[in-house]
Amino acid sequence: MEEKNIQVSLEFKLKRKKQLMASRSNRLKRFGDHMPELLELIDKAFAQGRFIKKPVGPIGACISLKDPSLAVAVESCLIGFIKTFCCDNYKDEKVLQGLMSSYFPKGSRPQIIVCPFTDRVYNVQGRGVNHPEFPSVLDCLNVENPVIINCLIDMRSIECILIIKDHARARKVMQGSTPPRNCREAFTAGGDHVYYNRSYTPDKEVLVKYLGGDPEAEIRLVESELENNQAQLLRFQLHLSSVKEDIQLMEEKLRSVIRACKTNQQCINEVKASITELENIEEAQAEDISSLEEDIQENEQKIESERKNVKEARDELKNHEKELININQKYKDVKNKMEQLSDETEQLKEEQVKAETVCSKHDQTMKVLEKKLEDHQANIQAMKDELSLREEETRDCEAKAKEICPVRQQVDQSARSIDVEITRLRQKITTQESSHGDKEQVIREYAEAHSNYKSKSSQLRDLRKFIDRLDNIMIDRQDRYKSLRRSLSVRCKLYFNNFMMQLHCCGSMIFDHVAETLSISVKPPGQERNNVSDMRSLSGGERSFSTVCFILALWEITESPFRCLDEFDVYMDMHNRSISMNMLVALSERQHLRQFIFITPQSTSHLPKSANITIHQLQDPEKVAEEE
């Protein structure tokens, strides 16, 4: 039986490998060797007008996965619908059954589901599972045709099935105290099937047959399994040959025992004949009689020992015969049972296929009837609602009529005159509507204008808030700017006065930010109390020194990585130039992270030695002799 199972598995793997090899060029051959020809036949029949609407299928060829790692889980969930076709009506189903009969025998044809085709996917937002961590089967599929999605929603409820990769996590989610809402079942990445109160695990590893993306990888996997099955089959064949050799050895031993029994029996017969012959012979001599008696005793002992040997051989033969009979009986029983089980299995398979087909048809019929029932109930409810609405309108009309005239008037006019009056009023209403528009149009225009007004009002309110916020921001920026400007002005004044005091001068700066002007006043030593501070009254060296102090003050309040002065000490005397150079050197030492460049035609020999000071002295220009 094990060898037979391995042989069946080997044949299945070979067939699967053949399908995968064929699917290299045509993916449809995964769903059957004749599936491409069947689809071509369907296209041809549809072009000939034999179908009202072209059938869709197989379902497995119409879907793809967003995450290929979930192929086992999705295929385990949809395994009964992978090869299924969808038809719009029962007439198309009958035509498709006839086309399938050319390639598939009865009992092994793909399933056909009849459901009206629609262009929109069902709205399952209220009845589908929505888990924050795990997707549903519906979320894992990429399907362009809404008929396929609607069919799987109707027949498999894929919106209510979760995909959870880990088995332990799936059992914890599904069988916990609070299972997910609207969730019926879950599948794992290994093909485990988990309900809220039970779970099923496949006996062996589940392989992707139809939804796999890489046929080469599947071919390699099937070839590996084929090698394993062939190795197991070879091992069973070797074991079977060794058992057959043991049986042959035991049969040879049995034949040798039978031959020994025959030899012993022949010896017994010979001894009995000798005894009979000796008993018939009368000997006269006593010594001969005594010797014969001794021979008789010896022969009787031999006979007894041979009898024992024969008895043991017969017992052993009987034991072997019993064992052989038991083995043959067991073999016959097992063989009969295998045949019976095989027949029962085939019969059960046929009954299962028939039952599944009948159940599927009943399910489809029930779905159609339930849908018709829902439509009828919806129509009845709509009629009831319309009746209630009409009754309400009647009551409203009666209430409005009572507001105009509390007492019901007795009409003494004829129906014709009333019709004429109604016609006249309707013409008047039509005239008014033609000039001003009908009531619905006026209401609609009013609603649109009112909605527009609300929208524009909301936008205006938001813009005003935004403008107010921008105004506040600009005011704050202006305040900060004025504060910064005032701070920089004060700092500049302090630094300028401090640098001027190096020459015992008194200097001041007046910033007029409104007029955008700057006034600088310098008072030489001894003229601090003099109100006259005109810069033109200063000497050239004092103006140069004041300029240097002004530049140094600006450097103190501004940020710049490079500072450069050119010929700042041209009009200075030695004393002022020495003070200016010391101030510049001190500033550069204090701000050693910035680059200072000073260009002067004067000598720099009096500068102190420092690692931060580098002096580049250019060569004197060559003097050209004047031509006489």
Salt bridges, closest charged atoms under 4 A:
ASP43 OD1 - LYS54 NZ 2.55
ASP67 OD2 - LYS165 NZ 3.80
ASP88 OD1 - LYS53 NZ 3.96
GLU133 OE1 - ARG169 NH2 2.88
GLU159 OE2 - ARG127 NH1 3.00
GLU185 OE2 - ARG156 NH1 3.20
GLU185 OE1 - HIS193 NE2 2.35
ASP192 OD2 - HIS167 ND1 2.94
GLU216 OE2 - ARG24 NE 2.87
GLU218 OE1 - ARG16 NH2 3.26
GLU218 OE2 - ARG30 NH2 3.44
GLU223 OE2 - LYS17 NZ 3.45
GLU225 OE1 - LYS13 NZ 3.84
GLU252 OE1 - ARG255 NH2 2.62
GLU316 OE2 - HIS320 NE2 3.51
GLU386 OE2 - ARG390 NH2 3.75
GLU392 OE1 - ARG395 NH2 2.73
GLU393 OE1 - ARG390 NH1 3.26
GLU421 OE2 - ARG424 NH2 2.25
ASP476 OD2 - ARG480 NE 2.80
ASP534 OD2 - ARG536 NE 3.06
GLU556 OE2 - ARG590 NH2 2.61
GLU559 OE1 - ARG594 NH2 2.29
ASP569 OD2 - ARG577 NH1 3.89
